Amino acid sequence: MLTKYLIVSKEILPTYYDKVIEARNLIDSGKVENVSDAVKAVGISRSTYYKYKDHVFSPSTQFGRKATLSFVLDHKKGVLSHLLNLMAEEGANILTISQDIPIHQRAIVNMTIDVLDMQNSLDYLVDRLKELDGVSKAKLLAIE
């Protein structure tokens, strides 16, 4: 999960964070065939890559920042509505919503949001969303 603090300079971060991003970029661009080739090219271990690949991101500077969040919501009237209202209060712009059919009175909802106009951090938003009645789980899946 992202830190609750804004890091202005990457100089204080371990170098392997950048190498994880670099390895992911090699894989995504098709310049390497697999994770093994990517980690060899950037000089990190596979375990380092897998440990951090879902936790370090390279924000986009062209189109704003988009984040994908995942929720497990209780199947009760108004839960999704309260979640959406809180997102609006925090300045998040909803881009996509995908909701599965409720099973055992719970539904999985994935949402992509534009966070460019948010005043607070994503961590703060996720923490607030977790506190809502009917939200069993809330987590950040990815950020651009």
CYANA upper distance limits for C-alpha pairs under 8 A (distance plus 0.5 A):
  1 MET  CA     55 HIS  CA      6.15
  1 MET  CA    123 ASP  CA      7.86
  1 MET  CA    140 LEU  CA      7.17
  2 LEU  CA     55 HIS  CA      7.39
  2 LEU  CA     56 VAL  CA      8.21
  2 LEU  CA    122 LEU  CA      7.86
  2 LEU  CA    123 ASP  CA      6.85
  3 THR  CA    123 ASP  CA      7.41
  4 LYS  CA    121 SER  CA      6.86
  4 LYS  CA    122 LEU  CA      8.29
  4 LYS  CA    123 ASP  CA      6.24
  4 LYS  CA    124 TYR  CA      7.54
  5 TYR  CA    121 SER  CA      8.37
 13 LEU  CA     17 TYR  CA      7.72
 14 PRO  CA     18 ASP  CA      8.50
 15 THR  CA     19 LYS  CA      7.09
 16 TYR  CA     20 VAL  CA      6.53
 16 TYR  CA     44 ILE  CA      7.45
 16 TYR  CA     48 THR  CA      8.30
 17 TYR  CA     21 ILE  CA      7.04
 17 TYR  CA     52 TYR  CA      7.88
 17 TYR  CA     56 VAL  CA      7.09
 18 ASP  CA     22 GLU  CA      6.55
 19 LYS  CA     23 ALA  CA      6.48
 19 LYS  CA     42 VAL  CA      6.41
 19 LYS  CA     43 GLY  CA      8.02
 19 LYS  CA     44 ILE  CA      7.53
 20 VAL  CA     24 ARG  CA      6.70
 20 VAL  CA     39 VAL  CA      8.38
 20 VAL  CA     44 ILE  CA      8.25
 20 VAL  CA     48 THR  CA      8.14
 20 VAL  CA     49 TYR  CA      5.95
 20 VAL  CA     52 TYR  CA      7.45
 20 VAL  CA     53 LYS  CA      6.69
 20 VAL  CA     56 VAL  CA      8.15
 21 ILE  CA     25 ASN  CA      6.65
 21 ILE  CA     53 LYS  CA      7.82
 21 ILE  CA     56 VAL  CA      7.47
 21 ILE  CA     57 PHE  CA      7.09
 21 ILE  CA     58 SER  CA      7.39
 22 GLU  CA     26 LEU  CA      6.79
 22 GLU  CA     42 VAL  CA      7.54
 23 ALA  CA     27 ILE  CA      6.86
 23 ALA  CA     35 VAL  CA      8.13
 23 ALA  CA     38 ALA  CA      5.48
 23 ALA  CA     39 VAL  CA      6.36
 23 ALA  CA     41 ALA  CA      8.14
 23 ALA  CA     42 VAL  CA      6.83
 23 ALA  CA     49 TYR  CA      8.31
 24 ARG  CA     28 ASP  CA      6.55
 24 ARG  CA     38 ALA  CA      8.00
 24 ARG  CA     53 LYS  CA      7.97
 25 ASN  CA     29 SER  CA      6.43
 26 LEU  CA     30 GLY  CA      6.73
 26 LEU  CA     31 LYS  CA      5.81
 26 LEU  CA     32 VAL  CA      6.46
 26 LEU  CA     38 ALA  CA      6.69
 27 ILE  CA     31 LYS  CA      6.89
 27 ILE  CA     32 VAL  CA      6.16
 27 ILE  CA     33 GLU  CA      7.41
 27 ILE  CA     34 ASN  CA      7.02
 27 ILE  CA     35 VAL  CA      7.40
 27 ILE  CA     38 ALA  CA      7.02
 32 VAL  CA     37 ASP  CA      6.47
 32 VAL  CA     38 ALA  CA      6.51
 33 GLU  CA     37 ASP  CA      7.12
 33 GLU  CA     38 ALA  CA      8.36
 34 ASN  CA     38 ALA  CA      6.92
 35 VAL  CA     39 VAL  CA      6.63
 35 VAL  CA     46 ARG  CA      7.78
 36 SER  CA     40 LYS  CA      6.74
 36 SER  CA     46 ARG  CA      7.17
 37 ASP  CA     41 ALA  CA      6.66
 38 ALA  CA     42 VAL  CA      6.96
 39 VAL  CA     43 GLY  CA      6.28
 39 VAL  CA     44 ILE  CA      5.70
 39 VAL  CA     45 SER  CA      6.55
 39 VAL  CA     46 ARG  CA      6.70
 39 VAL  CA     49 TYR  CA      7.68
 40 LYS  CA     44 ILE  CA      6.99
 40 LYS  CA     45 SER  CA      7.98
 44 ILE  CA     48 THR  CA      7.01
 44 ILE  CA     49 TYR  CA      7.61
 45 SER  CA     49 TYR  CA      6.94
 46 ARG  CA     50 TYR  CA      6.68
 47 SER  CA     51 LYS  CA      6.42
 48 THR  CA     52 TYR  CA      6.79
 49 TYR  CA     53 LYS  CA      6.01
 50 TYR  CA     54 ASP  CA      8.25
 52 TYR  CA     56 VAL  CA      6.70
 54 ASP  CA    141 LEU  CA      7.90
 54 ASP  CA    142 ALA  CA      7.62
 57 PHE  CA    142 ALA  CA      8.28
 57 PHE  CA    143 ILE  CA      6.90
 57 PHE  CA    144 GLU  CA      7.38
 58 SER  CA    143 ILE  CA      8.44
 58 SER  CA    144 GLU  CA      6.99
 59 PRO  CA     65 ARG  CA      6.92
 59 PRO  CA    143 ILE  CA      7.52
 59 PRO  CA    144 GLU  CA      5.38
 60 SER  CA     64 GLY  CA      6.65
 60 SER  CA     65 ARG  CA      6.48
 60 SER  CA    144 GLU  CA      5.93
 61 THR  CA     65 ARG  CA      8.10
 64 GLY  CA    114 ASP  CA      7.57
 64 GLY  CA    115 VAL  CA      7.92
 64 GLY  CA    116 LEU  CA      5.91
 65 ARG  CA    114 ASP  CA      6.28
 65 ARG  CA    115 VAL  CA      6.03
 65 ARG  CA    116 LEU  CA      5.99
 65 ARG  CA    143 ILE  CA      7.51
 65 ARG  CA    144 GLU  CA      5.94
 66 LYS  CA    112 THR  CA      7.19
 66 LYS  CA    113 ILE  CA      6.01
 66 LYS  CA    114 ASP  CA      4.96
 66 LYS  CA    115 VAL  CA      6.36
 66 LYS  CA    116 LEU  CA      8.14
 66 LYS  CA    143 ILE  CA      6.13
 66 LYS  CA    144 GLU  CA      5.66
 67 ALA  CA    112 THR  CA      6.02
 67 ALA  CA    113 ILE  CA      5.89
 67 ALA  CA    114 ASP  CA      7.00
 67 ALA  CA    115 VAL  CA      7.45
 67 ALA  CA    140 LEU  CA      7.78
 67 ALA  CA    141 LEU  CA      8.01
 67 ALA  CA    142 ALA  CA      6.10
 67 ALA  CA    143 ILE  CA      4.67
 67 ALA  CA    144 GLU  CA      6.80
 68 THR  CA    110 ASN  CA      7.48
 68 THR  CA    111 MET  CA      6.03
 68 THR  CA    112 THR  CA      4.73
 68 THR  CA    113 ILE  CA      6.90
 68 THR  CA    140 LEU  CA      6.67
 68 THR  CA    141 LEU  CA      5.89
 68 THR  CA    142 ALA  CA      5.66
 68 THR  CA    143 ILE  CA      6.81
 69 LEU  CA    110 ASN  CA      6.23
 69 LEU  CA    111 MET  CA      5.77
 69 LEU  CA    112 THR  CA      6.80
 69 LEU  CA    113 ILE  CA      8.43
 69 LEU  CA    138 ALA  CA      7.58
 69 LEU  CA    139 LYS  CA      6.17
 69 LEU  CA    140 LEU  CA      5.04
 69 LEU  CA    141 LEU  CA      5.87
 69 LEU  CA    142 ALA  CA      7.73
 70 SER  CA    108 ILE  CA      7.69
 70 SER  CA    109 VAL  CA      6.31
 70 SER  CA    110 ASN  CA      4.96
 70 SER  CA    111 MET  CA      6.91
 70 SER  CA    137 LYS  CA      8.33
 70 SER  CA    138 ALA  CA      6.23
 70 SER  CA    139 LYS  CA      5.91
 70 SER  CA    140 LEU  CA      6.91
 70 SER  CA    141 LEU  CA      7.03
 71 PHE  CA    108 ILE  CA      6.17
 71 PHE  CA    109 VAL  CA      5.60
 71 PHE  CA    110 ASN  CA      6.80
 71 PHE  CA    135 VAL  CA      7.54
 71 PHE  CA    136 SER  CA      7.86
 71 PHE  CA    137 LYS  CA      5.77
 71 PHE  CA    138 ALA  CA      4.96
 71 PHE  CA    139 LYS  CA      7.10
 72 VAL  CA    106 ARG  CA      6.92
 72 VAL  CA    107 ALA  CA      6.12
 72 VAL  CA    108 ILE  CA      5.12
 72 VAL  CA    109 VAL  CA      6.83
 72 VAL  CA    135 VAL  CA      6.67
 72 VAL  CA    136 SER  CA      5.83
 72 VAL  CA    137 LYS  CA      5.45
 72 VAL  CA    138 ALA  CA      7.20
 73 LEU  CA     79 VAL  CA      7.55
 73 LEU  CA     80 LEU  CA      8.04
 73 LEU  CA    106 ARG  CA      5.97
 73 LEU  CA    107 ALA  CA      5.75
 73 LEU  CA    108 ILE  CA      6.85
 73 LEU  CA    109 VAL  CA      7.74
 73 LEU  CA    134 GLY  CA      6.17
 73 LEU  CA    135 VAL  CA      5.21
 73 LEU  CA    136 SER  CA      6.19
 73 LEU  CA    137 LYS  CA      7.68
 74 ASP  CA     79 VAL  CA      7.66
 74 ASP  CA    105 GLN  CA      6.46
 74 ASP  CA    106 ARG  CA      5.04
 74 ASP  CA    107 ALA  CA      6.96
 74 ASP  CA    134 GLY  CA      5.35
 74 ASP  CA    135 VAL  CA      6.83
 74 ASP  CA    136 SER  CA      7.36
 75 HIS  CA     79 VAL  CA      8.14
 75 HIS  CA    102 PRO  CA      6.93
 75 HIS  CA    105 GLN  CA      5.40
 75 HIS  CA    106 ARG  CA      5.63
 75 HIS  CA    107 ALA  CA      6.90
 75 HIS  CA    134 GLY  CA      8.32
 76 LYS  CA    134 GLY  CA      7.77
 78 GLY  CA     82 HIS  CA      6.58
 79 VAL  CA     83 LEU  CA      6.83
 79 VAL  CA    133 ASP  CA      7.69
 79 VAL  CA    134 GLY  CA      6.27
 79 VAL  CA    135 VAL  CA      7.86
 80 LEU  CA     84 LEU  CA      6.68
 81 SER  CA     85 ASN  CA      6.67
 82 HIS  CA     86 LEU  CA      6.72
 82 HIS  CA    132 LEU  CA      8.21
 83 LEU  CA     87 MET  CA      6.82
 83 LEU  CA    129 LEU  CA      7.12
 83 LEU  CA    132 LEU  CA      7.83
 84 LEU  CA     88 ALA  CA      6.77
 85 ASN  CA     89 GLU  CA      6.74
 86 LEU  CA     90 GLU  CA      6.80
 86 LEU  CA    129 LEU  CA      7.90
 87 MET  CA     91 GLY  CA      6.89
 87 MET  CA     92 ALA  CA      5.76
 87 MET  CA     93 ASN  CA      8.04
 87 MET  CA     94 ILE  CA      8.49
 87 MET  CA    125 LEU  CA      8.10
 88 ALA  CA     92 ALA  CA      6.02
 88 ALA  CA     93 ASN  CA      7.34
 90 GLU  CA    118 MET  CA      6.31
 90 GLU  CA    119 GLN  CA      7.30
 90 GLU  CA    120 ASN  CA      7.67
 90 GLU  CA    125 LEU  CA      7.67
 91 GLY  CA    115 VAL  CA      7.74
 91 GLY  CA    117 ASP  CA      6.09
 91 GLY  CA    118 MET  CA      4.97
 91 GLY  CA    119 GLN  CA      7.38
 92 ALA  CA    113 ILE  CA      6.64
 92 ALA  CA    114 ASP  CA      6.37
 92 ALA  CA    115 VAL  CA      5.64
 92 ALA  CA    116 LEU  CA      8.11
 92 ALA  CA    117 ASP  CA      7.14
 92 ALA  CA    118 MET  CA      6.21
 93 ASN  CA    113 ILE  CA      5.86
 93 ASN  CA    114 ASP  CA      5.47
 93 ASN  CA    115 VAL  CA      7.14
 93 ASN  CA    117 ASP  CA      8.47
 94 ILE  CA    111 MET  CA      7.77
 94 ILE  CA    112 THR  CA      6.82
 94 ILE  CA    113 ILE  CA      4.98
 94 ILE  CA    114 ASP  CA      6.94
 95 LEU  CA    111 MET  CA      7.93
 95 LEU  CA    112 THR  CA      5.92
 95 LEU  CA    113 ILE  CA      5.63
 95 LEU  CA    114 ASP  CA      7.19
 96 THR  CA    111 MET  CA      5.95
 96 THR  CA    112 THR  CA      5.59
 96 THR  CA    113 ILE  CA      7.50
 97 ILE  CA    109 VAL  CA      7.51
 97 ILE  CA    110 ASN  CA      6.37
 97 ILE  CA    111 MET  CA      5.02
 97 ILE  CA    112 THR  CA      7.22
 98 SER  CA    109 VAL  CA      6.09
 98 SER  CA    110 ASN  CA      5.67
 98 SER  CA    111 MET  CA      6.82
 99 GLN  CA    107 ALA  CA      7.32
 99 GLN  CA    108 ILE  CA      6.38
 99 GLN  CA    109 VAL  CA      4.84
 99 GLN  CA    110 ASN  CA      6.98
100 ASP  CA    107 ALA  CA      6.22
100 ASP  CA    108 ILE  CA      5.96
100 ASP  CA    109 VAL  CA      6.90
101 ILE  CA    107 ALA  CA      6.52
101 ILE  CA    108 ILE  CA      8.29
102 PRO  CA    106 ARG  CA      5.46
102 PRO  CA    107 ALA  CA      4.69
102 PRO  CA    108 ILE  CA      7.92
103 ILE  CA    107 ALA  CA      6.86
115 VAL  CA    122 LEU  CA      8.38
120 ASN  CA    124 TYR  CA      6.86
120 ASN  CA    125 LEU  CA      7.64
121 SER  CA    125 LEU  CA      6.96
122 LEU  CA    126 VAL  CA      6.60
123 ASP  CA    127 ASP  CA      6.55
124 TYR  CA    128 ARG  CA      6.71
125 LEU  CA    129 LEU  CA      6.64
126 VAL  CA    130 LYS  CA      6.65
126 VAL  CA    138 ALA  CA      6.83
126 VAL  CA    139 LYS  CA      7.11
126 VAL  CA    140 LEU  CA      8.01
127 ASP  CA    131 GLU  CA      7.13
128 ARG  CA    132 LEU  CA      7.45
129 LEU  CA    135 VAL  CA      7.64
129 LEU  CA    138 ALA  CA      7.35
130 LYS  CA    135 VAL  CA      6.31
130 LYS  CA    136 SER  CA      7.54
130 LYS  CA    137 LYS  CA      6.83
130 LYS  CA    138 ALA  CA      6.21
131 GLU  CA    135 VAL  CA      7.67
